[in-house]
Amino acid sequence: MIFKSINPFSQAVIAEHEVLTEAQLAQKLQLAESAFKNWRTTTFQERADKMQKLANILRANKNELGLLITNEMGKILPEGIGEVEKSAGNCDFYAENAEKMLKDQQYDTPFKSMSVYDPMGAVFAIMPWNYPFWQVLRYAAPAIMAGNVTLLKHAPNVIGCAKAIENAFLEAGFPEGVFQQIIIDIPQVESVIASDIVHGITLTGSEMAGSSVAALAGKHIKKSVLELGGSDAFIVLNDADLEKAATVATQSRMLNAGQACICAKRFIVTEKVADEFAALFSQKVSALNQGNPLLEGINMGPLARLDLAEKLSSQLEKSLQQGAKLVVGGEREQCNFQPTLIDFVDANNITFQEETFGPLATIVRAKDENDAIAIANNHRYGLASAIWTEDRDKAYQLARRIDAGNVFVNSLVRSDSRIPFGGIKKSGYGRELSEIGIKEFMNMKSVIIE
């Protein structure tokens, strides 16, 4: 079987990648097992030296790697380069902090007692195409700094990125088997999860994929962390700075051509300021230039695949039939979907109920702040939210009432190496990043000495 990398803008086939045979996959698993036996015994300093070298390699090659990202999944070149830089920063963060995060935790008992953190083995990662470097280095840097090894099943359309990451690990001096990308198809996933060397599974992807992988992880009694879909609420209250809110709303929805779980998707605005916010939002969306992601002056590239663009077109068409009003955009040519804004969306509308993975923003009008919170919470997903208000004390109280894993006030929702990140409800479970994230794939062992 062959996976093809297709340039989303030109639709040209740029590479082909052969799926591993069962025998080849078995060899990869065996290599992971042998690599773990040695890697787990290395010191934090040895790991940190290699991880910082990896960060330097990523930065030195950021233009070439950013171009690879653009060619495989379509984001504009500056965003691809920025993604590589952010990935390098995460490597530095864990190189500098992993040892401190995983130090023995002492307890106040009459005898000596502590928790120690041991590496688990191999972490099996199933990663998406939308941030093909960041999503990988987000989990891999802490997992490997902790003494684990990893096996990556990347999305079929970004295998070139997977290979480039593996090559960078090897160039940085990591032993073979510490980081391996494996080109496998869905029917081969269970055999990897079932393997004795695999003790943790991390997946970023759709709700359906997460449900399937969680079931397999449960079947084989393996720890899993899932980051799934999102339909993030962006709440604008009467006292918000509307100009700034509209600017960040545009950035949040249209970054990466709207293809991110943490893109704001439901813009819930109180009635008093809804018309003014909608006008500002419309102006800023209209000013965006969509097109060839390699050209200067282009703010947004194509969607990553033709099927994704077709699905978004279908959602938009049905939404308008259900009573939403088209304000800006709506046109599509192959994967090139124009930045689009619709208004007067209600809770029964398809664009409210389903995740829209692309440059389609929806305005939902709320009576007041309590109604806005109720609308925000009326959803299967709970990844992230934003609140816009000049009253910081009120913002804190409202943030506590929102059902989400992350709430940002007067700010762009984003992930940060220093802060735990993850969702609730159908958006998944477990956390990545920070000290919490590195401990997700550790064996916490109690040691008592009398």
Helices and strands as residue ranges (DSSP letters): E 2-6, E 13-18, H 22-39, H 44-60, H 62-73, H 77-101, E 105-106, E 112-119, E 122-126, H 134-145, E 149-153, G 156-158, H 159-171, E 179-181, G 186-188, H 189-194, E 198-204, H 207-219, E 223-227, E 232-236, H 242-254, G 255-258, E 264-270, H 271-286, H 306-321, E 325-328, E 332-333, E 336-337, E 340-343, H 350-353, E 360-366, H 369-377, E 381-382, E 384-388, H 392-401, E 406-409, E 424-425, E 428-429, H 434-439, E 442-449
